[in-house]
Amino acid sequence: MLDILKALLPSICVGLLFWYVFRNIVRADRNEREQVDKYYSEIDVSEVDDNPRTDVKMTATKTSDYEKSEHGKGNAPRSHG
């Protein structure tokens, strides 16, 4: 039984390392997207506030332009080739 554990231990360790690295990559990507969306929404609001001649009113949206694109989570047409 100890021989089996010795044989599987390197594979288990590499698998855990792989999982840990990719989990952190996905979390970092999610946090970066949230910060970018926040940044662009602040720029949009500040541009409207700085220009008193505009009658554009900012409205909150739940989907970003990225999510609406074919790479995001939106309903853009996808090819199934």
MMTF fields as JSON, N, C-alpha, C and O atoms, coordinates in Angstrom:
{
  "mmtfVersion": "1.0.0",
  "mmtfProducer": "UNKNOWN",
  "numBonds": 323,
  "numAtoms": 324,
  "numGroups": 81,
  "numChains": 1,
  "numModels": 1,
  "chainsPerModel": [1],
  "groupsPerChain": [81],
  "chainIdList": ["A"],
  "bondAtomList": [4, 2, 8, 6, 12, 10, 16, 14, 20, 18, 24, 22, 28, 26, 32, 30, 36, 34, 40, 38, 44, 42, 48, 46, 52, 50, 56, 54, 60, 58, 64, 62, 68, 66, 72, 70, 76, 74, 80, 78, 84, 82, 88, 86, 92, 90, 96, 94, 100, 98, 104, 102, 108, 106, 112, 110, 116, 114, 120, 118, 124, 122, 128, 126, 132, 130, 136, 134, 140, 138, 144, 142, 148, 146, 152, 150, 156, 154, 160, 158, 164, 162, 168, 166, 172, 170, 176, 174, 180, 178, 184, 182, 188, 186, 192, 190, 196, 194, 200, 198, 204, 202, 208, 206, 212, 210, 216, 214, 220, 218, 224, 222, 228, 226, 232, 230, 236, 234, 240, 238, 244, 242, 248, 246, 252, 250, 256, 254, 260, 258, 264, 262, 268, 266, 272, 270, 276, 274, 280, 278, 284, 282, 288, 286, 292, 290, 296, 294, 300, 298, 304, 302, 308, 306, 312, 310, 316, 314, 320, 318],
  "bondOrderList": [1, 1, 1, 1, 1, 1, 1, 1, 1, 1, 1, 1, 1, 1, 1, 1, 1, 1, 1, 1, 1, 1, 1, 1, 1, 1, 1, 1, 1, 1, 1, 1, 1, 1, 1, 1, 1, 1, 1, 1, 1, 1, 1, 1, 1, 1, 1, 1, 1, 1, 1, 1, 1, 1, 1, 1, 1, 1, 1, 1, 1, 1, 1, 1, 1, 1, 1, 1, 1, 1, 1, 1, 1, 1, 1, 1, 1, 1, 1, 1],
  "groupList": [{"groupName": "MET", "atomNameList": ["N", "CA", "C", "O"], "elementList": ["N", "C", "C", "O"], "formalChargeList": [0, 0, 0, 0], "bondAtomList": [1, 0, 2, 1, 3, 2], "bondOrderList": [1, 1, 2], "singleLetterCode": "M", "chemCompType": "L-PEPTIDE LINKING"}, {"groupName": "LEU", "atomNameList": ["N", "CA", "C", "O"], "elementList": ["N", "C", "C", "O"], "formalChargeList": [0, 0, 0, 0], "bondAtomList": [1, 0, 2, 1, 3, 2], "bondOrderList": [1, 1, 2], "singleLetterCode": "L", "chemCompType": "L-PEPTIDE LINKING"}, {"groupName": "ASP", "atomNameList": ["N", "CA", "C", "O"], "elementList": ["N", "C", "C", "O"], "formalChargeList": [0, 0, 0, 0], "bondAtomList": [1, 0, 2, 1, 3, 2], "bondOrderList": [1, 1, 2], "singleLetterCode": "D", "chemCompType": "L-PEPTIDE LINKING"}, {"groupName": "ILE", "atomNameList": ["N", "CA", "C", "O"], "elementList": ["N", "C", "C", "O"], "formalChargeList": [0, 0, 0, 0], "bondAtomList": [1, 0, 2, 1, 3, 2], "bondOrderList": [1, 1, 2], "singleLetterCode": "I", "chemCompType": "L-PEPTIDE LINKING"}, {"groupName": "LYS", "atomNameList": ["N", "CA", "C", "O"], "elementList": ["N", "C", "C", "O"], "formalChargeList": [0, 0, 0, 0], "bondAtomList": [1, 0, 2, 1, 3, 2], "bondOrderList": [1, 1, 2], "singleLetterCode": "K", "chemCompType": "L-PEPTIDE LINKING"}, {"groupName": "ALA", "atomNameList": ["N", "CA", "C", "O"], "elementList": ["N", "C", "C", "O"], "formalChargeList": [0, 0, 0, 0], "bondAtomList": [1, 0, 2, 1, 3, 2], "bondOrderList": [1, 1, 2], "singleLetterCode": "A", "chemCompType": "L-PEPTIDE LINKING"}, {"groupName": "PRO", "atomNameList": ["N", "CA", "C", "O"], "elementList": ["N", "C", "C", "O"], "formalChargeList": [0, 0, 0, 0], "bondAtomList": [1, 0, 2, 1, 3, 2], "bondOrderList": [1, 1, 2], "singleLetterCode": "P", "chemCompType": "L-PEPTIDE LINKING"}, {"groupName": "SER", "atomNameList": ["N", "CA", "C", "O"], "elementList": ["N", "C", "C", "O"], "formalChargeList": [0, 0, 0, 0], "bondAtomList": [1, 0, 2, 1, 3, 2], "bondOrderList": [1, 1, 2], "singleLetterCode": "S", "chemCompType": "L-PEPTIDE LINKING"}, {"groupName": "CYS", "atomNameList": ["N", "CA", "C", "O"], "elementList": ["N", "C", "C", "O"], "formalChargeList": [0, 0, 0, 0], "bondAtomList": [1, 0, 2, 1, 3, 2], "bondOrderList": [1, 1, 2], "singleLetterCode": "C", "chemCompType": "L-PEPTIDE LINKING"}, {"groupName": "VAL", "atomNameList": ["N", "CA", "C", "O"], "elementList": ["N", "C", "C", "O"], "formalChargeList": [0, 0, 0, 0], "bondAtomList": [1, 0, 2, 1, 3, 2], "bondOrderList": [1, 1, 2], "singleLetterCode": "V", "chemCompType": "L-PEPTIDE LINKING"}, {"groupName": "GLY", "atomNameList": ["N", "CA", "C", "O"], "elementList": ["N", "C", "C", "O"], "formalChargeList": [0, 0, 0, 0], "bondAtomList": [1, 0, 2, 1, 3, 2], "bondOrderList": [1, 1, 2], "singleLetterCode": "G", "chemCompType": "PEPTIDE LINKING"}, {"groupName": "PHE", "atomNameList": ["N", "CA", "C", "O"], "elementList": ["N", "C", "C", "O"], "formalChargeList": [0, 0, 0, 0], "bondAtomList": [1, 0, 2, 1, 3, 2], "bondOrderList": [1, 1, 2], "singleLetterCode": "F", "chemCompType": "L-PEPTIDE LINKING"}, {"groupName": "TRP", "atomNameList": ["N", "CA", "C", "O"], "elementList": ["N", "C", "C", "O"], "formalChargeList": [0, 0, 0, 0], "bondAtomList": [1, 0, 2, 1, 3, 2], "bondOrderList": [1, 1, 2], "singleLetterCode": "W", "chemCompType": "L-PEPTIDE LINKING"}, {"groupName": "TYR", "atomNameList": ["N", "CA", "C", "O"], "elementList": ["N", "C", "C", "O"], "formalChargeList": [0, 0, 0, 0], "bondAtomList": [1, 0, 2, 1, 3, 2], "bondOrderList": [1, 1, 2], "singleLetterCode": "Y", "chemCompType": "L-PEPTIDE LINKING"}, {"groupName": "ARG", "atomNameList": ["N", "CA", "C", "O"], "elementList": ["N", "C", "C", "O"], "formalChargeList": [0, 0, 0, 0], "bondAtomList": [1, 0, 2, 1, 3, 2], "bondOrderList": [1, 1, 2], "singleLetterCode": "R", "chemCompType": "L-PEPTIDE LINKING"}, {"groupName": "ASN", "atomNameList": ["N", "CA", "C", "O"], "elementList": ["N", "C", "C", "O"], "formalChargeList": [0, 0, 0, 0], "bondAtomList": [1, 0, 2, 1, 3, 2], "bondOrderList": [1, 1, 2], "singleLetterCode": "N", "chemCompType": "L-PEPTIDE LINKING"}, {"groupName": "GLU", "atomNameList": ["N", "CA", "C", "O"], "elementList": ["N", "C", "C", "O"], "formalChargeList": [0, 0, 0, 0], "bondAtomList": [1, 0, 2, 1, 3, 2], "bondOrderList": [1, 1, 2], "singleLetterCode": "E", "chemCompType": "L-PEPTIDE LINKING"}, {"groupName": "GLN", "atomNameList": ["N", "CA", "C", "O"], "elementList": ["N", "C", "C", "O"], "formalChargeList": [0, 0, 0, 0], "bondAtomList": [1, 0, 2, 1, 3, 2], "bondOrderList": [1, 1, 2], "singleLetterCode": "Q", "chemCompType": "L-PEPTIDE LINKING"}, {"groupName": "THR", "atomNameList": ["N", "CA", "C", "O"], "elementList": ["N", "C", "C", "O"], "formalChargeList": [0, 0, 0, 0], "bondAtomList": [1, 0, 2, 1, 3, 2], "bondOrderList": [1, 1, 2], "singleLetterCode": "T", "chemCompType": "L-PEPTIDE LINKING"}, {"groupName": "HIS", "atomNameList": ["N", "CA", "C", "O"], "elementList": ["N", "C", "C", "O"], "formalChargeList": [0, 0, 0, 0], "bondAtomList": [1, 0, 2, 1, 3, 2], "bondOrderList": [1, 1, 2], "singleLetterCode": "H", "chemCompType": "L-PEPTIDE LINKING"}],
  "groupTypeList": [0, 1, 2, 3, 1, 4, 5, 1, 1, 6, 7, 3, 8, 9, 10, 1, 1, 11, 12, 13, 9, 11, 14, 15, 3, 9, 14, 5, 2, 14, 15, 16, 14, 16, 17, 9, 2, 4, 13, 13, 7, 16, 3, 2, 9, 7, 16, 9, 2, 2, 15, 6, 14, 18, 2, 9, 4, 0, 18, 5, 18, 4, 18, 7, 2, 13, 16, 4, 7, 16, 19, 10, 4, 10, 15, 5, 6, 14, 7, 19, 10],
  "groupIdList": [1, 2, 3, 4, 5, 6, 7, 8, 9, 10, 11, 12, 13, 14, 15, 16, 17, 18, 19, 20, 21, 22, 23, 24, 25, 26, 27, 28, 29, 30, 31, 32, 33, 34, 35, 36, 37, 38, 39, 40, 41, 42, 43, 44, 45, 46, 47, 48, 49, 50, 51, 52, 53, 54, 55, 56, 57, 58, 59, 60, 61, 62, 63, 64, 65, 66, 67, 68, 69, 70, 71, 72, 73, 74, 75, 76, 77, 78, 79, 80, 81],
  "secStructList": [7, 2, 2, 2, 2, 2, 2, 2, 2, 2, 2, 2, 2, 2, 2, 2, 2, 2, 2, 2, 2, 2, 2, 2, 2, 2, 2, 2, 2, 2, 2, 2, 2, 2, 2, 2, 2, 2, 2, 2, 2, 2, 2, 2, 2, 2, 2, 2, 2, 2, 7, 6, 6, 7, 7, 7, 7, 7, 7, 7, 7, 1, 1, 7, 2, 2, 2, 2, 1, 6, 6, 6, 6, 1, 7, 7, 7, 7, 7, 7, 7],
  "xCoordList": [0.824, 0.0, 0.869, 0.533, 1.957, 2.859, 3.51, 3.762, 3.777, 4.362, 3.388, 3.808, 2.119, 1.11, 1.045, 0.976, 1.069, 1.03, 2.261, 2.155, 3.426, 4.653, 4.582, 5.116, 3.939, 3.834, 2.844, 3.052, 1.779, 0.749, 1.017, 0.45, 1.853, 2.09, 2.581, 2.07, 3.537, 3.952, 2.81, 2.677, 2.006, 0.884, -0.148, -0.697, -0.412, -1.367, -0.85, -1.61, 0.426, 1.013, 0.975, 0.648, 1.301, 1.266, -0.176, -0.421, -1.114, -2.525, -3.006, -3.722, -2.619, -2.997, -2.348, -2.983, -1.112, -0.425, -1.116, -1.332, -1.458, -2.158, -3.485, -3.806, -4.255, -5.542, -5.36, -6.112, -4.38, -4.129, -3.752, -4.266, -2.878, -2.437, -3.607, -3.804, -4.375, -5.481, -6.606, -7.278, -6.822, -7.825, -7.437, -8.286, -6.161, -5.706, -5.744, -6.021, -5.473, -5.569, -7.011, -7.255, -7.953, -9.369, -9.833, -10.54, -9.447, -9.82, -9.227, -9.912, -7.965, -7.314, -8.004, -8.201, -8.371, -9.053, -10.406, -10.772, -11.149, -12.455, -12.325, -13.09, -11.353, -11.146, -10.712, -11.132, -9.874, -9.429, -10.593, -10.702, -11.459, -12.619, -13.541, -14.071, -13.73, -14.564, -13.953, -14.665, -12.648, -11.975, -12.025, -12.212, -11.862, -11.931, -13.336, -13.49, -14.361, -15.739, -16.006, -16.644, -15.513, -15.682, -14.98, -15.535, -13.77, -13.005, -13.748, -13.904, -14.207, -14.889, -16.228, -16.626, -16.916, -18.176, -17.913, -18.698, -16.818, -16.477, -16.084, -16.425, -15.38, -15.002, -16.252, -16.377, -17.182, -18.413, -19.198, -19.692, -19.317, -20.071, -19.361, -20.016, -18.051, -17.326, -17.365, -17.403, -17.356, -17.444, -18.794, -18.867, -19.849, -21.183, -21.302, -21.88, -20.765, -20.845, -20.047, -20.43, -18.957, -18.107, -18.686, -18.265, -19.619, -20.164, -21.609, -22.522, -21.821, -23.175, -24.119, -25.333, -23.594, -24.465, -25.133, -26.056, -24.693, -25.266, -26.534, -26.665, -27.449, -28.665, -28.708, -29.77, -27.552, -27.459, -27.513, -26.814, -28.334, -28.409, -27.84, -28.182, -26.97, -26.349, -27.333, -27.99, -27.424, -28.252, -27.383, -26.416, -27.736, -26.976, -27.301, -28.451, -26.298, -26.497, -25.86, -24.895, -26.381, -25.871, -24.885, -24.185, -24.808, -23.872, -22.87, -23.233, -21.632, -20.591, -20.527, -21.133, -19.786, -19.61, -18.914, -19.186, -18.014, -17.32, -18.303, -18.212, -19.229, -20.198, -21.13, -21.653, -21.341, -22.204, -21.48, -22.121, -20.165, -19.403, -19.462, -19.979, -18.933, -18.968, -18.069, -18.198, -17.134, -16.249, -16.801, -16.276, -17.827, -18.36, -19.497, -19.581, -20.381, -21.48, -22.797, -23.846, -22.753, -23.971, -24.595, -24.204, -25.561, -26.305, -25.841, -26.636, -24.576, -24.055, -24.075, -23.914, -24.268, -24.303, -22.956, -21.894, -23.028, -21.822, -21.88, -22.93, -20.75, -20.705, -20.393, -19.564, -21.044, -20.829, -20.23, -20.888, -18.979, -18.362, -17.566, -17.011],
  "yCoordList": [-1.198, 0.0, 1.263, 2.246, 1.238, 2.382, 2.645, 3.794, 1.583, 1.746, 2.467, 3.297, 2.151, 2.808, 4.298, 5.142, 4.609, 6.004, 6.766, 7.911, 6.13, 6.759, 7.003, 7.997, 6.116, 6.258, 7.363, 8.065, 7.515, 8.494, 9.882, 10.858, 9.997, 11.274, 12.374, 13.491, 12.123, 13.201, 13.681, 14.881, 12.771, 13.158, 13.964, 14.934, 13.579, 14.314, 15.727, 16.693, 15.844, 17.162, 18.062, 19.244, 17.526, 18.314, 18.722, 19.848, 17.827, 18.154, 19.266, 20.165, 19.214, 20.273, 21.608, 22.658, 21.569, 22.786, 23.378, 24.588, 22.528, 22.957, 23.617, 24.685, 23.001, 23.534, 24.892, 25.828, 25.002, 26.229, 27.383, 28.492, 27.131, 28.167, 28.642, 29.848, 27.735, 28.132, 28.8, 29.685, 28.396, 29.056, 30.518, 31.406, 30.766, 32.144, 32.951, 34.15, 32.319, 33.012, 33.437, 34.571, 32.547, 32.862, 33.967, 34.881, 33.896, 34.945, 36.289, 37.31, 36.304, 37.557, 38.147, 39.36, 37.311, 37.783, 38.381, 39.437, 37.72, 38.226, 39.577, 40.503, 39.682, 40.942, 42.055, 43.202, 41.717, 42.722, 43.217, 44.415, 42.315, 42.731, 43.645, 44.621, 43.328, 44.187, 45.576, 46.578, 45.639, 46.935, 47.725, 48.942, 47.057, 47.746, 48.286, 49.427, 47.488, 47.957, 49.157, 50.126, 49.081, 50.189, 51.446, 52.542, 51.282, 52.409, 53.066, 54.287, 52.271, 52.841, 53.467, 54.468, 52.91, 53.526, 54.86, 55.794, 54.968, 56.246, 57.279, 58.454, 56.867, 57.795, 58.281, 59.475, 57.379, 57.768, 58.776, 59.763, 58.548, 59.443, 60.789, 61.83, 60.789, 62.051, 62.875, 64.104, 62.228, 62.968, 63.649, 64.774, 62.999, 63.587, 64.717, 65.76, 64.527, 65.564, 66.802, 67.913, 66.64, 67.76, 68.594, 69.732, 68.054, 68.741, 69.16, 68.342, 70.419, 70.84, 70.967, 71.028, 71.01, 71.175, 69.875, 69.897, 68.767, 67.493, 67.182, 67.55, 66.509, 66.096, 64.572, 63.984, 63.956, 62.502, 62.135, 62.722, 61.175, 60.708, 59.302, 58.444, 59.082, 57.77, 56.827, 57.187, 55.633, 54.618, 53.415, 53.118, 52.746, 51.561, 50.414, 50.228, 49.662, 48.483, 47.292, 47.438, 46.157, 44.96, 44.2, 43.322, 44.508, 43.802, 44.777, 45.872, 44.389, 45.226, 44.982, 44.043, 45.84, 45.653, 44.333, 43.685, 43.931, 42.661, 41.503, 40.565, 41.562, 40.475, 40.416, 39.351, 41.551, 41.565, 41.071, 40.696, 41.066, 40.643, 39.13, 38.432, 38.635, 37.193, 36.432, 35.215, 37.156, 36.492, 36.476, 35.774, 37.219, 37.334, 36.374, 35.324, 36.742, 35.869, 36.281, 35.722, 37.232, 37.748, 36.792, 35.628, 37.286, 36.447, 36.653, 36.532, 36.959, 37.128, 35.802, 34.747, 35.838, 34.59, 33.863, 34.477, 32.585, 31.78, 30.736, 30.154, 30.51, 29.49, 28.137, 28.035, 27.148, 25.789, 24.967, 24.101, 25.26, 24.637, 23.457, 22.871],
  "zCoordList": [0.0, 0.0, 0.0, -0.661, 0.723, 0.791, -0.568, -0.93, -1.309, -2.638, -3.593, -4.4, -3.495, -4.332, -3.993, -4.886, -2.705, -2.283, -2.766, -3.205, -2.686, -3.168, -4.678, -5.17, -5.4, -6.851, -7.238, -8.228, -6.465, -6.802, -6.239, -6.731, -5.234, -4.567, -5.519, -5.436, -6.41, -7.328, -8.233, -8.478, -8.718, -9.584, -8.811, -9.334, -7.593, -6.762, -6.484, -6.554, -6.172, -5.889, -7.116, -7.006, -8.267, -9.499, -9.81, -10.244, -9.594, -9.821, -8.906, -9.345, -7.636, -6.695, -7.068, -6.968, -7.487, -7.914, -9.142, -9.214, -10.099, -11.305, -10.938, -11.46, -10.054, -9.618, -8.936, -9.209, -8.061, -7.315, -8.26, -8.116, -9.203, -10.136, -10.994, -11.144, -11.551, -12.411, -11.636, -12.167, -10.4, -9.567, -9.365, -9.444, -9.104, -8.909, -10.199, -10.167, -11.324, -12.613, -12.88, -13.291, -12.652, -12.884, -11.936, -12.358, -10.67, -9.717, -10.101, -10.035, -10.502, -10.893, -12.119, -12.19, -13.08, -14.277, -13.923, -14.44, -13.051, -12.639, -11.935, -12.207, -11.032, -10.32, -11.265, -11.115, -12.235, -13.195, -14.043, -14.302, -14.476, -15.275, -14.472, -15.004, -13.192, -12.352, -12.217, -12.274, -12.039, -11.904, -13.207, -13.183, -14.33, -15.625, -15.856, -16.289, -15.576, -15.718, -14.811, -15.221, -13.578, -12.633, -13.152, -13.087, -13.66, -14.196, -15.354, -15.377, -16.312, -17.468, -17.087, -17.683, -16.125, -15.708, -15.023, -15.179, -14.263, -13.635, -14.684, -14.546, -15.721, -16.8, -17.516, -17.789, -17.827, -18.516, -17.695, -18.238, -16.419, -15.548, -15.431, -15.472, -15.288, -15.135, -16.427, -16.365, -17.583, -18.838, -18.977, -19.473, -18.556, -18.628, -17.62, -17.927, -16.422, -15.395, -15.776, -15.408, -16.496, -16.865, -18.009, -18.216, -18.732, -19.891, -19.581, -19.693, -19.195, -18.821, -20.015, -19.823, -21.242, -22.412, -22.839, -23.652, -22.317, -22.75, -21.966, -20.799, -22.618, -21.924, -21.775, -21.569, -21.882, -21.751, -20.283, -19.457, -19.97, -18.592, -18.535, -19.348, -17.565, -17.411, -16.737, -15.76, -17.264, -16.642, -16.313, -17.014, -15.263, -14.861, -15.805, -16.201, -16.152, -16.986, -16.3, -15.55, -16.549, -15.896, -16.757, -16.253, -18.033, -18.898, -19.473, -19.902, -19.481, -20.059, -21.559, -22.076, -22.248, -23.691, -23.972, -24.983, -23.075, -23.273, -23.21, -24.002, -22.285, -22.155, -23.349, -23.68, -23.998, -25.169, -26.414, -27.396, -26.383, -27.546, -27.69, -26.817, -28.788, -29.025, -28.064, -27.923, -27.384, -26.446, -25.037, -24.172, -24.8, -23.455, -23.223, -23.859, -22.299, -21.904, -22.561, -22.242, -23.456, -24.062, -25.05, -25.141, -25.784, -26.715, -28.147, -29.079, -28.331, -29.67, -30.416, -29.801, -31.732, -32.485, -32.423, -32.522, -32.263, -32.204, -33.304, -33.576, -33.922, -34.963, -34.326, -33.422, -34.795, -34.299, -35.444, -36.021, -35.75, -36.92, -36.662, -37.591]
}
